[in-house]
Amino acid sequence: MRFTTEQRLDDGVLEREFTLGEIPGILWTPASASAPVPLILLGHPPLGLHKMYPRLVARAQHAATEGFAAATIELPGSGDRPRWAAAEQARADLRRAMEAGEPVSDEIIDALILPLVDKAVPESQAALDALLSLPEIGGPVGYSGGVISVGIRLAVVEPRVVAAGFFAGSFVPRTMFEEARQVTIPLHVLLQWDDEGNDRQAALDLFDAFGSREKSLHAHMGGHTGVPQFAGEDAAGFFARHLR
């Protein structure tokens, strides 16, 4: 890991951009921390860190007020990372189906999501290796948001992640339902009831499939971008319970 920039935000949170090999990332740490702090790994959709930055920094600052560090890395094929031909084709097929008003087939969803999961999860684990070696970060680790299938796989294979907050707003391959049954960590799942890009019944079926004994579903009226402000407060309380 190599830090490339450093700045103090208005609330005193330290923001540092870094690279991990070819992978860009950002780390935010609370200004007032006097001992190693827990870490929340922030997921995001494959739109690029620059585009997602306003929402990511807001989430990170919220985490910092709870005494947590937060970090994120660029997804494969997104942002400034090299384009990935198979992913570009899958996105084109998805756009074509949606613009035509056609159902999005399992084949398109598999091509779009499964290779991303296979690449993104090992990169997230490598990022955790580097981040948890820093003296200011001591764990435990939570995972928040992003492509839900990435979070599912990470929750299954990465024992350092002890709690996860998922946003049920992305396509989920059918094979991921089997992995969901292997998830046992506490879960906080957010669902926008009228999400125009999400199959509500599939989201409910996925929640039912999770093997966690402690899981809660927080459903709110509104579309994909209509998440109420208090939903963030609920998620913060969830991580406070499990990371402190």
FIPA-117295 format. One line per 8 residues: their letters; for each residue x negated, y, z negated of N, C-alpha, C. Coordinates in Angstrom, 1 decimal. Atoms other than C-alpha are relative to their C-alpha. Example, Ala and Ser with C-alpha at 12.3 -4.5 7.8 and 13.67 -1.06 7.14 Angstrom:
as	-0.9,-1.2,0.0,-12.3,-4.5,-7.8,-0.9,1.2,0.0 ~ 0.9,-1.1,0.0,-13.7,-1.1,-7.1,0.8,1.1,-0.8
//
This chain:
mrftteqr	-0.8,-1.2,0.0,0.0,0.0,0.0,-0.9,1.2,0.0 ~ 0.8,-1.2,-0.1,-1.3,3.4,1.0,1.0,1.2,-0.1 ~ -0.8,-1.2,0.1,0.4,6.7,-0.2,-0.5,1.0,1.0 ~ 0.4,-1.0,-1.1,0.5,9.3,2.6,0.5,1.4,-0.3 ~ -0.4,-1.3,0.4,2.5,12.2,1.1,0.5,-0.1,-1.4 ~ -0.5,-0.1,1.4,3.5,13.4,-2.4,0.6,1.4,-0.2 ~ -0.6,-1.3,0.3,5.9,16.1,-3.5,0.9,-0.2,-1.2 ~ -1.0,-0.1,1.1,8.0,17.1,-6.6,1.2,0.6,0.5
lddgvler	-1.3,-0.5,-0.4,11.7,17.5,-5.9,0.4,1.0,-1.1 ~ -0.4,-1.1,0.9,13.6,20.3,-7.6,0.3,-0.5,-1.4 ~ -0.3,0.5,1.3,14.7,18.0,-10.5,-1.2,-0.7,-0.6 ~ 1.3,0.6,0.6,11.0,16.9,-11.1,-0.3,-1.4,0.4 ~ 0.2,1.4,-0.5,11.4,13.5,-9.4,-1.2,0.0,0.9 ~ 1.2,0.1,-0.9,8.1,12.5,-7.8,0.4,-0.9,1.2 ~ -0.3,0.8,-1.2,8.6,11.4,-4.2,-1.3,-0.2,0.8 ~ 1.2,0.3,-0.7,5.8,9.6,-2.4,0.3,-0.9,1.2
eftlgeip	-0.2,0.9,-1.1,5.9,8.2,1.1,-1.3,-0.9,0.1 ~ 1.1,0.9,0.0,3.7,5.2,1.7,0.2,-0.9,1.3 ~ 0.0,1.0,-1.0,2.8,2.6,4.3,-0.4,-1.3,-0.6 ~ 0.4,1.3,0.4,2.6,-1.1,3.7,-0.3,-0.8,1.3 ~ 0.4,0.5,-1.4,0.7,-2.4,6.8,0.7,1.0,1.0 ~ -0.7,-0.9,-1.0,2.9,-1.0,9.6,1.4,0.5,-0.5 ~ -1.4,-0.3,0.5,6.0,-0.6,7.4,0.0,1.3,-0.8 ~ -0.2,-1.3,0.8,6.9,3.0,6.2,0.9,-0.3,-1.2
gilwtpas	-0.9,0.1,1.2,8.5,3.4,2.8,-0.1,1.3,-0.8 ~ -0.1,-1.2,0.9,9.4,6.0,0.1,0.2,-0.6,-1.4 ~ -0.1,0.3,1.5,9.0,5.7,-3.7,0.3,1.2,-0.7 ~ -0.4,-1.1,0.9,10.8,7.9,-6.2,-0.2,-0.4,-1.4 ~ 0.1,0.4,1.4,9.8,7.9,-9.8,0.4,1.2,-0.9 ~ -0.5,-1.1,0.8,11.4,9.9,-12.7,-1.2,0.8,-0.6 ~ 1.0,-0.8,0.5,9.4,12.8,-14.0,-0.3,-0.2,-1.4 ~ 0.2,0.0,1.5,9.9,12.2,-17.7,-0.4,-1.4,-0.5
asapvpli	0.3,1.4,0.5,8.9,8.5,-17.8,-1.4,0.0,-0.7 ~ 1.2,0.1,0.8,6.3,7.8,-20.5,-0.5,-1.5,-0.1 ~ 0.4,1.4,0.0,6.2,4.0,-20.0,0.5,-0.6,1.3 ~ -0.5,0.6,-1.3,6.7,1.6,-17.0,1.5,-0.1,0.0 ~ -1.4,0.0,-0.1,10.2,1.8,-15.7,0.5,-1.1,0.9 ~ -0.6,0.9,-1.0,12.6,-0.6,-13.9,0.1,0.6,1.4 ~ 0.0,-0.5,-1.4,12.9,-0.4,-10.2,1.3,-0.5,0.7 ~ -1.1,0.3,-0.9,15.9,-0.3,-7.8,-0.5,0.1,1.4
llghpplg	0.3,0.1,-1.4,15.2,-1.4,-4.3,1.2,0.4,0.8 ~ -1.1,-0.5,-0.7,17.4,0.7,-2.0,0.1,-0.5,1.4 ~ -0.2,0.5,-1.4,18.8,-1.0,1.1,0.8,1.1,0.8 ~ -0.7,-1.0,-0.8,20.2,1.0,4.0,0.3,-0.7,1.4 ~ -0.3,0.6,-1.3,21.7,0.3,7.5,-1.2,0.3,0.9 ~ 1.1,-0.2,-0.9,19.3,0.0,10.5,0.1,1.2,0.9 ~ -0.1,-1.3,-0.8,19.6,3.7,11.5,-1.3,0.8,-0.1 ~ 1.2,-0.8,0.2,16.1,4.8,10.4,-0.1,0.8,-1.3
lhkmyprl	0.2,-0.7,1.3,14.7,6.3,7.2,0.3,1.5,0.2 ~ -0.2,-1.4,-0.1,14.7,9.8,8.6,1.5,0.4,0.0 ~ -1.5,-0.3,0.0,18.5,9.7,9.4,0.6,-0.3,-1.3 ~ -0.6,0.4,1.3,19.3,8.0,6.1,-0.6,0.7,-1.2 ~ 0.7,-0.7,1.1,17.0,10.2,4.0,0.9,0.7,-0.9 ~ -0.8,-0.8,0.9,19.7,12.6,2.6,0.8,-0.9,-1.0 ~ -0.7,0.9,0.8,21.7,9.7,1.3,-0.9,-0.8,-1.0 ~ 1.0,0.8,0.8,18.7,7.7,0.1,-0.6,0.9,-1.2
varaqhaa	0.6,-0.8,1.1,17.2,10.6,-1.9,1.0,0.3,-1.0 ~ -1.1,-0.2,1.0,20.6,11.3,-3.5,0.1,-1.2,-0.9 ~ -0.1,1.2,0.8,20.8,7.7,-4.7,-1.3,-0.1,-0.9 ~ 1.3,0.1,0.7,17.1,7.8,-5.8,0.1,1.0,-1.2 ~ -0.1,-1.0,1.0,17.7,11.0,-7.8,1.0,-0.4,-1.1 ~ -0.9,0.6,0.9,20.7,9.4,-9.4,-0.6,-1.1,-0.9 ~ 0.7,1.1,0.8,18.6,6.4,-10.4,-1.0,0.6,-1.0 ~ 1.1,-0.6,0.8,15.9,8.7,-11.8,0.7,0.6,-1.3
tegfaaat	-0.7,-0.5,1.2,18.5,10.3,-14.2,0.2,-1.1,-1.0 ~ -0.2,1.1,0.9,19.0,6.8,-15.6,-1.3,-0.6,-0.5 ~ 1.3,0.5,0.4,15.3,6.3,-16.0,-0.6,-1.1,0.8 ~ 0.5,1.0,-0.9,14.7,4.1,-13.0,-0.8,0.6,1.1 ~ 0.6,-0.3,-1.3,12.3,4.2,-10.1,0.8,-0.5,1.1 ~ -0.7,0.5,-1.2,13.7,3.7,-6.6,-0.9,0.0,1.1 ~ 0.8,0.1,-1.2,12.1,2.6,-3.4,0.8,-0.5,1.1 ~ -0.6,0.6,-1.3,13.0,1.8,0.2,-1.0,-0.2,1.0
ielpgsgd	0.9,0.2,-1.2,11.3,0.5,3.3,0.8,0.0,1.3 ~ -0.7,0.0,-1.3,12.1,0.8,7.0,0.3,-1.4,0.4 ~ -0.4,1.3,-0.5,13.9,-2.1,8.5,-0.7,-0.3,1.3 ~ 0.7,0.4,-1.3,12.3,-4.1,11.4,0.8,0.6,1.2 ~ -0.7,-0.5,-1.2,13.1,-2.5,14.7,0.7,1.3,-0.1 ~ -0.8,-1.3,0.2,14.4,0.8,13.2,-1.0,1.1,-0.2 ~ 0.8,-1.2,0.3,13.1,4.3,12.8,-1.2,0.1,1.0 ~ 1.2,-0.1,-0.8,9.5,4.7,14.0,-0.7,-1.3,0.2
rprwaaae	0.6,1.3,-0.2,8.8,1.0,14.0,0.3,-0.5,1.4 ~ -0.2,0.5,-1.4,8.4,-0.9,17.3,1.4,-0.5,0.2 ~ -1.3,0.5,-0.4,11.6,-1.6,19.1,0.0,-1.5,0.2 ~ -0.1,1.4,0.0,12.8,-5.2,19.0,1.1,-0.4,1.0 ~ -0.9,0.2,-1.2,14.3,-6.4,22.3,1.2,-0.8,-0.3 ~ -1.2,0.8,0.4,16.6,-9.0,20.8,1.0,0.8,-0.8 ~ -0.9,-0.8,0.8,18.0,-6.6,18.3,0.7,1.1,0.8 ~ -0.6,-1.0,-0.8,18.5,-3.9,20.9,1.1,-0.6,0.9
qaradlrr	-1.1,0.6,-0.8,20.5,-6.4,23.1,1.2,-0.3,-0.9 ~ -1.2,0.3,0.9,22.6,-7.5,20.1,0.8,1.2,-0.3 ~ -0.7,-1.2,0.3,23.4,-3.9,19.3,0.8,0.5,1.2 ~ -0.8,-0.3,-1.2,24.4,-3.3,22.9,1.2,-0.8,0.2 ~ -1.1,0.9,-0.1,26.6,-6.3,22.9,1.1,0.4,-1.0 ~ -0.9,-0.4,1.0,28.2,-5.1,19.7,0.8,1.3,0.4 ~ -0.7,-1.2,-0.5,28.9,-1.6,21.1,1.0,-0.3,1.1 ~ -0.8,0.3,-1.2,30.3,-3.1,24.3,1.3,-0.6,-0.5
ameagepv	-1.2,0.7,0.5,32.8,-5.3,22.4,0.9,1.0,-0.8 ~ -0.8,-1.0,0.8,33.9,-2.5,20.0,0.6,1.0,0.9 ~ -0.5,-1.0,-0.9,34.3,0.0,22.8,1.2,-0.6,0.8 ~ -1.0,0.7,-0.8,36.4,-2.5,24.7,1.2,-0.4,-0.9 ~ -1.0,0.5,0.9,38.5,-3.2,21.6,0.1,-1.5,-0.1 ~ 0.0,1.4,0.1,37.5,-6.8,21.6,-0.5,-0.5,-1.3 ~ 0.5,0.6,1.2,36.9,-9.0,18.6,-1.5,-0.2,0.1 ~ 1.4,0.2,0.0,33.2,-9.1,17.6,-0.2,-1.5,-0.3
sdeiidal	0.2,1.5,0.1,32.2,-12.8,18.2,-1.0,-0.4,-1.0 ~ 1.0,0.5,0.9,30.3,-14.9,15.8,-1.4,0.0,0.6 ~ 1.3,0.0,-0.7,27.6,-15.2,18.4,-0.7,1.4,0.0 ~ 0.6,-1.4,0.1,27.1,-11.4,18.5,-0.5,0.3,-1.4 ~ 0.3,-0.3,1.4,27.1,-11.2,14.7,-1.3,-0.8,-0.4 ~ 1.1,0.8,0.3,24.6,-14.0,14.4,-1.3,0.6,0.6 ~ 1.2,-0.6,-0.7,22.2,-12.4,17.0,-0.4,1.3,-0.6 ~ 0.3,-1.3,0.5,22.5,-9.1,15.3,-0.6,-0.1,-1.4
ilplvdka	0.3,0.0,1.5,22.1,-10.1,11.6,-1.1,-1.0,-0.4 ~ 0.8,1.1,0.5,20.3,-13.4,11.2,-1.5,0.2,0.2 ~ 1.4,-0.3,-0.2,16.9,-12.4,12.8,-0.4,1.1,-0.9 ~ 0.4,-1.1,0.9,17.0,-9.2,10.8,-0.2,-0.4,-1.4 ~ 0.2,0.6,1.4,17.5,-11.1,7.5,-1.3,-0.7,-0.1 ~ 1.3,0.8,0.0,14.6,-13.4,8.4,-1.2,0.8,0.0 ~ 1.1,-0.9,0.0,12.3,-10.5,9.0,-0.1,0.9,-1.2 ~ -0.1,-1.0,1.0,13.5,-8.0,6.4,-0.3,-0.5,-1.4
vpesqaal	0.2,0.5,1.4,13.5,-10.2,3.3,-1.4,-0.2,-0.4 ~ 1.5,0.1,0.3,9.8,-11.2,3.4,-0.7,1.3,-0.1 ~ 0.6,-1.3,0.1,9.0,-7.6,4.0,0.4,0.7,-1.4 ~ -0.4,-0.5,1.3,11.0,-6.6,0.9,-0.7,-0.6,-1.1 ~ 0.8,0.7,1.0,9.2,-9.2,-1.1,-1.4,0.5,-0.1 ~ 1.3,-0.5,0.0,5.9,-7.9,0.0,-0.1,1.4,-0.6 ~ -0.1,-1.3,0.6,7.0,-4.4,-0.9,0.1,-0.1,-1.6 ~ -0.1,0.1,1.4,8.0,-5.6,-4.4,-1.4,-0.4,-0.6
dallslpe	1.3,0.3,0.5,4.5,-7.2,-4.8,-0.8,1.3,-0.2 ~ 0.8,-1.2,0.1,2.9,-3.8,-4.1,0.6,1.0,-1.0 ~ -0.6,-1.0,0.9,5.4,-1.7,-6.1,-0.2,-0.4,-1.4 ~ 0.1,0.5,1.4,5.3,-3.9,-9.2,-1.4,0.0,-0.5 ~ 1.4,0.0,0.4,1.5,-3.7,-9.2,-0.4,1.4,-0.5 ~ 0.3,-1.4,0.4,1.7,0.1,-9.9,0.2,0.1,-1.5 ~ -0.1,0.0,1.4,1.2,1.0,-13.5,1.3,0.7,-0.5 ~ -1.2,-0.7,0.4,4.3,3.2,-13.6,1.3,-0.8,0.1
iggpvgys	-1.2,0.9,-0.2,6.7,0.4,-12.6,-0.2,-1.3,-0.7 ~ 0.2,1.2,0.8,7.3,-2.5,-14.9,1.1,-1.0,0.2 ~ -1.1,0.9,-0.2,10.5,-4.1,-13.7,0.9,0.1,-1.2 ~ -0.4,0.9,-1.0,13.0,-5.7,-13.9,0.5,0.8,1.3 ~ -0.3,-0.6,-1.3,14.3,-5.1,-10.3,1.5,-0.2,0.3 ~ -1.3,0.1,-0.5,17.7,-4.3,-9.0,0.0,0.2,1.5 ~ -0.1,-0.3,-1.4,18.8,-4.3,-5.3,1.4,0.7,0.2 ~ -1.2,-0.8,-0.2,21.4,-1.7,-4.1,0.2,0.3,1.4
ggvisvgi	-0.5,-0.4,-1.3,23.3,-1.3,-0.9,-0.7,-0.6,1.2 ~ 0.7,0.5,-1.2,22.1,-1.8,2.7,0.8,-1.1,0.7 ~ -0.6,1.1,-0.7,22.9,-4.7,5.0,0.3,-1.1,-1.0 ~ -0.3,0.9,1.1,24.7,-7.1,2.7,-0.6,-1.4,0.2 ~ 0.6,1.3,-0.2,23.3,-10.2,4.3,-1.5,0.0,-0.5 ~ 1.3,-0.1,0.5,19.8,-9.0,3.5,0.0,-0.1,-1.5 ~ -0.1,0.1,1.4,20.8,-8.5,-0.1,0.4,-1.4,-0.5 ~ -0.4,1.4,0.4,22.4,-12.0,-0.3,-1.3,-0.9,0.1
rlavvepr	1.2,0.9,-0.1,19.2,-13.7,1.0,-1.0,0.4,-1.1 ~ 1.0,-0.4,1.0,17.0,-11.6,-1.4,0.5,-0.5,-1.4 ~ -0.5,0.5,1.3,19.3,-12.5,-4.3,-0.3,-1.5,-0.2 ~ 0.2,1.5,0.0,18.8,-16.2,-3.5,-1.4,-0.3,-0.2 ~ 1.4,0.4,-0.1,15.1,-16.3,-2.9,-1.0,0.8,-0.9 ~ 1.0,-0.9,0.8,13.6,-13.5,-5.1,0.4,0.1,-1.5 ~ -0.4,0.0,1.4,13.7,-14.2,-8.8,-0.3,1.3,-0.8 ~ 0.3,-1.3,0.7,12.4,-10.7,-9.7,1.2,0.9,0.1
vvaagffa	-1.3,-0.7,-0.1,15.8,-9.3,-8.5,1.0,-0.6,-1.0 ~ -0.8,0.5,1.1,18.0,-9.6,-11.6,1.5,0.4,0.1 ~ -1.3,-0.5,-0.1,21.1,-7.7,-10.5,0.1,0.7,1.4 ~ -0.1,-0.6,-1.3,22.5,-6.4,-7.2,1.4,0.7,0.2 ~ -1.2,-0.8,-0.4,25.0,-3.8,-6.0,0.2,-0.1,1.5 ~ -0.3,0.2,-1.4,26.5,-4.7,-2.6,1.1,0.9,0.5 ~ -1.1,-0.7,-0.7,28.5,-2.6,-0.1,0.6,-0.9,1.1 ~ -0.6,0.9,-1.0,30.9,-4.8,1.8,0.5,0.7,1.2
gsfvprtm	-0.3,-0.8,-1.2,30.7,-2.8,5.0,-0.8,-0.3,1.2 ~ 0.8,0.4,-1.1,28.6,-4.8,7.4,0.4,-1.4,0.4 ~ -0.4,1.4,-0.5,29.1,-7.9,9.6,-0.8,-1.1,-0.7 ~ 0.6,1.1,0.8,28.3,-11.2,7.8,0.1,-1.3,0.8 ~ -0.1,1.3,-0.7,27.4,-14.4,9.7,0.6,-1.0,-0.9 ~ -0.6,1.0,0.8,29.3,-17.4,8.6,-1.0,-0.8,-0.8 ~ 1.0,0.8,0.7,26.1,-19.2,7.6,-0.3,0.7,-1.3 ~ 0.3,-0.7,1.2,25.6,-16.5,5.0,0.9,-0.3,-1.2
feearqvt	-1.0,0.3,1.1,28.7,-17.6,3.1,-0.6,-1.2,-0.8 ~ 0.6,1.1,0.7,26.8,-20.8,2.2,-1.1,0.6,-1.0 ~ 1.0,-0.6,0.9,23.9,-18.7,0.8,0.7,0.8,-1.1 ~ -0.7,-0.8,1.1,26.4,-16.5,-1.1,0.4,-0.9,-1.1 ~ -0.3,0.9,1.0,27.4,-19.6,-3.0,-1.1,-0.3,-0.9 ~ 1.2,0.3,0.8,23.8,-19.9,-4.3,-0.4,1.3,-0.8 ~ 0.3,-1.2,0.8,23.8,-16.3,-5.7,0.5,-0.2,-1.4 ~ -0.4,0.2,1.4,23.9,-16.4,-9.5,-0.2,1.2,-0.8
iplhvllq	0.2,-1.2,0.8,22.8,-12.9,-10.6,1.2,0.8,-0.1 ~ -1.2,-0.9,0.1,25.3,-10.3,-11.7,0.1,0.9,1.2 ~ -0.2,-0.7,-1.2,26.9,-8.5,-8.8,1.1,1.1,-0.3 ~ -0.9,-1.1,0.0,28.7,-5.2,-8.4,0.3,0.3,1.5 ~ -0.3,-0.1,-1.4,30.5,-5.1,-5.0,1.0,1.1,0.3 ~ -0.8,-1.1,-0.4,32.0,-2.0,-3.4,0.7,-0.3,1.3 ~ -0.7,0.2,-1.2,34.7,-2.3,-0.8,0.9,1.2,0.3 ~ -0.9,-1.0,-0.5,36.4,0.5,1.2,1.1,-0.7,0.7
wddegndr	-1.2,0.9,-0.4,39.9,-0.9,1.7,0.4,0.2,1.5 ~ -0.4,-0.4,-1.4,40.4,0.9,5.1,-1.2,0.1,0.9 ~ 1.2,-0.1,-0.7,36.9,0.5,6.4,0.3,-0.5,1.5 ~ -0.3,0.3,-1.4,37.3,0.6,10.2,-0.9,-1.0,0.7 ~ 0.9,0.9,-0.6,34.3,-1.4,10.9,-0.2,-1.3,-0.7 ~ 0.1,1.1,0.9,34.8,-4.1,8.3,1.2,-0.9,0.0 ~ -1.2,0.9,0.1,37.0,-7.2,8.2,0.3,-0.2,-1.5 ~ -0.3,0.0,1.4,38.7,-6.8,4.9,0.1,-1.4,-0.6
qaaldlfd	-0.2,1.3,0.5,39.7,-10.4,4.5,-1.3,-0.8,0.0 ~ 1.3,0.7,0.0,36.2,-11.6,5.4,-0.8,0.5,-1.2 ~ 0.7,-0.6,1.1,34.8,-9.2,2.7,0.6,-0.7,-1.3 ~ -0.6,0.6,1.2,37.3,-10.7,0.1,-0.5,-1.5,-0.1 ~ 0.5,1.4,0.0,36.3,-14.2,1.2,-1.4,-0.1,-0.5 ~ 1.4,0.0,0.4,32.7,-13.4,0.8,-0.2,0.2,-1.5 ~ 0.0,-0.3,1.4,33.3,-12.0,-2.7,0.4,-1.3,-0.8 ~ -0.4,1.2,0.6,35.1,-15.2,-3.6,-1.1,-1.1,0.1
afgsreks	1.0,1.1,-0.2,32.2,-17.3,-2.3,-1.2,0.2,-0.9 ~ 1.1,-0.3,0.8,29.6,-15.6,-4.5,0.0,-0.9,-1.3 ~ 0.1,0.9,1.1,28.4,-18.1,-7.2,-0.2,0.6,-1.3 ~ 0.3,-0.7,1.2,27.7,-15.5,-9.8,1.2,-0.1,-1.0 ~ -1.0,0.0,1.0,29.5,-15.9,-13.1,0.5,1.4,-0.4 ~ -0.3,-1.4,0.2,29.4,-12.1,-13.5,0.0,0.7,1.3 ~ -0.1,-0.8,-1.3,30.7,-10.3,-10.4,1.3,0.8,-0.1 ~ -1.2,-0.9,0.0,33.1,-7.4,-10.0,0.1,0.6,1.3
lhahmggh	-0.3,-0.6,-1.2,34.8,-6.0,-7.0,0.7,1.3,-0.2 ~ -0.5,-1.3,0.2,35.5,-2.3,-6.8,0.5,0.5,1.4 ~ -0.7,-0.4,-1.3,38.0,-1.5,-4.0,0.6,1.4,-0.1 ~ -0.6,-1.4,-0.1,38.9,2.1,-3.0,0.6,0.2,1.3 ~ -0.6,-0.4,-1.2,41.2,3.5,-0.5,-0.9,0.8,0.8 ~ 0.8,-0.9,-0.8,39.6,5.1,2.5,-0.9,-0.8,1.0 ~ 0.8,0.6,-1.0,37.3,4.5,5.4,-1.4,-0.2,-0.4 ~ 1.4,0.3,0.3,33.6,3.6,5.6,-0.7,1.1,-0.7
tgvpqfag	0.7,-1.2,0.6,32.4,7.1,4.7,0.8,0.7,-1.1 ~ -0.8,-0.6,1.0,35.1,7.8,2.2,-0.2,-0.5,-1.4 ~ 0.3,0.6,1.4,33.4,6.3,-0.9,0.1,1.2,-1.0 ~ -0.1,-1.1,1.0,34.5,8.4,-3.9,-1.2,0.2,-0.9 ~ 1.2,-0.3,0.8,31.9,10.1,-6.0,-0.2,-0.8,-1.2 ~ 0.1,0.8,1.3,32.8,8.2,-9.2,-0.5,-1.4,0.3 ~ 0.5,1.3,-0.3,31.9,5.0,-7.4,-1.5,-0.1,-0.3 ~ 1.4,0.0,0.3,28.2,5.9,-7.8,-0.2,0.0,-1.5
edaagffa	0.1,0.1,1.4,28.8,6.4,-11.5,0.2,-1.4,-0.5 ~ -0.2,1.4,0.4,30.2,2.9,-11.8,-1.2,-0.8,0.3 ~ 1.2,0.8,-0.3,27.2,1.5,-10.0,-1.1,0.3,-0.9 ~ 1.1,-0.3,0.9,24.8,3.4,-12.2,0.2,-0.7,-1.4 ~ -0.2,0.7,1.3,26.5,1.9,-15.3,-0.3,-1.4,0.1 ~ 0.3,1.4,-0.3,26.2,-1.5,-13.8,-1.5,-0.3,-0.1 ~ 1.5,0.2,0.0,22.4,-1.2,-13.3,-0.5,0.4,-1.4 ~ 0.4,-0.3,1.3,22.0,0.5,-16.7,0.2,-1.2,-0.9
rhlr	-0.2,1.2,0.8,23.5,-2.6,-18.3,-1.0,-1.1,0.2 ~ 0.7,1.2,-0.3,21.3,-5.1,-16.5,-1.5,0.3,0.2 ~ 1.4,-0.3,-0.2,17.9,-3.3,-16.0,-0.6,0.6,-1.2 ~ 0.6,-0.6,1.2,17.4,-1.8,-19.4,-0.2,-1.1,-1.1
//
